[in-house]
Amino acid sequence: MTSQDDTYFMLLSRVCLGLPYKAREAHNNRRKPPQREQQSKKTYDSLLGQMTGYRYREFVVYDGGQTYPEYLIEYKRVYVS
């Protein structure tokens, strides 16, 4: 999120992952967490994306009750030459 004067905003949140599913491939537009076992109705609590070739990990939670937005951080980028 940005404004006209190059000020940016970021939310710093506490997140409870519970039992995460460790994904090694893309799960595009998935609305529900993966099932723990083929025959079980139990699902994982979150998804942890650790894809090869990517710099950062991605954390996905499916229940808003697992998150707590704690801080709104405002910052400006400084370019040094």
CORCOR-V269904 format. One record per residue. N is the residue number from 1. RES is the residue in three letters. SS is DSSP state (2 for helix, 1 for strand, 0 for the rest). PHI is phi in radians with two decimals (none if undefined). D_LAST is the distance of its C-alpha to the last C-alpha in Angstrom with 2 decimals. Layout:
n = [N & N]
res = [RES & RES]
ss = [SS & SS]
phi = [PHI & PHI]
d_last = [D_LAST & D_LAST]
This chain:
n = [1 & 2 & 3 & 4 & 5 & 6 & 7 & 8 & 9 & 10 & 11 & 12 & 13 & 14 & 15 & 16 & 17 & 18 & 19 & 20 & 21 & 22 & 23 & 24 & 25 & 26 & 27 & 28 & 29 & 30 & 31 & 32 & 33 & 34 & 35 & 36 & 37 & 38 & 39 & 40 & 41 & 42 & 43 & 44 & 45 & 46 & 47 & 48 & 49 & 50 & 51 & 52 & 53 & 54 & 55 & 56 & 57 & 58 & 59 & 60 & 61 & 62 & 63 & 64 & 65 & 66 & 67 & 68 & 69 & 70 & 71 & 72 & 73 & 74 & 75 & 76 & 77 & 78 & 79 & 80 & 81]
res = [MET & THR & SER & GLN & ASP & ASP & THR & TYR & PHE & MET & LEU & LEU & SER & ARG & VAL & CYS & LEU & GLY & LEU & PRO & TYR & LYS & ALA & ARG & GLU & ALA & HIS & ASN & ASN & ARG & ARG & LYS & PRO & PRO & GLN & ARG & GLU & GLN & GLN & SER & LYS & LYS & THR & TYR & ASP & SER & LEU & LEU & GLY & GLN & MET & THR & GLY & TYR & ARG & TYR & ARG & GLU & PHE & VAL & VAL & TYR & ASP & GLY & GLY & GLN & THR & TYR & PRO & GLU & TYR & LEU & ILE & GLU & TYR & LYS & ARG & VAL & TYR & VAL & SER]
ss = [0 & 1 & 0 & 0 & 0 & 0 & 1 & 1 & 1 & 1 & 1 & 1 & 1 & 1 & 1 & 0 & 0 & 0 & 0 & 1 & 1 & 1 & 1 & 0 & 0 & 0 & 0 & 0 & 0 & 0 & 0 & 0 & 0 & 0 & 1 & 0 & 0 & 0 & 0 & 0 & 0 & 0 & 1 & 0 & 0 & 1 & 1 & 1 & 1 & 0 & 0 & 0 & 0 & 0 & 0 & 0 & 0 & 1 & 1 & 1 & 1 & 0 & 0 & 2 & 2 & 2 & 1 & 1 & 1 & 1 & 1 & 1 & 1 & 1 & 1 & 1 & 0 & 0 & 0 & 0 & 0]
phi = [none & -2.47 & -2.09 & -1.14 & -1.71 & 1.04 & -1.61 & -2.02 & -2.25 & -2.50 & -1.63 & -1.82 & -2.16 & -1.58 & -2.36 & -1.65 & -1.46 & 1.14 & -1.72 & -1.50 & -1.55 & -1.60 & -1.59 & -1.87 & -2.33 & -1.17 & -2.17 & -1.03 & 1.02 & -1.28 & -1.72 & -2.22 & -1.22 & -1.12 & -1.31 & -1.21 & -2.41 & -1.04 & -1.65 & -1.65 & -1.64 & -1.29 & -2.08 & -1.25 & -1.49 & -2.78 & -2.27 & -2.04 & -1.52 & -2.20 & -1.55 & -1.10 & 1.60 & -1.79 & -1.34 & -2.00 & -1.57 & -2.09 & -2.01 & -2.18 & -2.02 & -1.86 & -2.15 & -1.03 & -1.21 & -1.52 & -2.13 & -2.45 & -1.20 & -1.71 & -2.35 & -1.85 & -1.80 & -1.89 & -2.61 & -2.13 & -1.44 & -2.05 & -1.78 & -1.91 & -1.80]
d_last = [24.84 & 22.66 & 23.45 & 22.57 & 19.90 & 17.62 & 19.64 & 20.66 & 23.83 & 25.02 & 28.51 & 29.08 & 32.59 & 35.21 & 36.83 & 40.07 & 40.04 & 43.65 & 44.57 & 41.70 & 42.22 & 39.77 & 38.89 & 37.75 & 37.90 & 36.94 & 39.28 & 38.32 & 39.75 & 42.07 & 43.67 & 45.63 & 44.88 & 46.34 & 49.86 & 50.33 & 53.20 & 54.84 & 58.02 & 56.60 & 55.62 & 53.20 & 49.52 & 46.34 & 44.64 & 41.11 & 39.10 & 36.38 & 34.44 & 33.43 & 32.92 & 32.10 & 28.77 & 27.13 & 24.54 & 25.98 & 29.57 & 31.13 & 33.79 & 36.37 & 39.19 & 42.07 & 43.53 & 41.76 & 43.78 & 41.63 & 38.55 & 37.80 & 34.72 & 33.99 & 30.76 & 28.77 & 25.16 & 23.02 & 19.24 & 16.13 & 12.94 & 9.85 & 6.54 & 3.77 & 0.00]
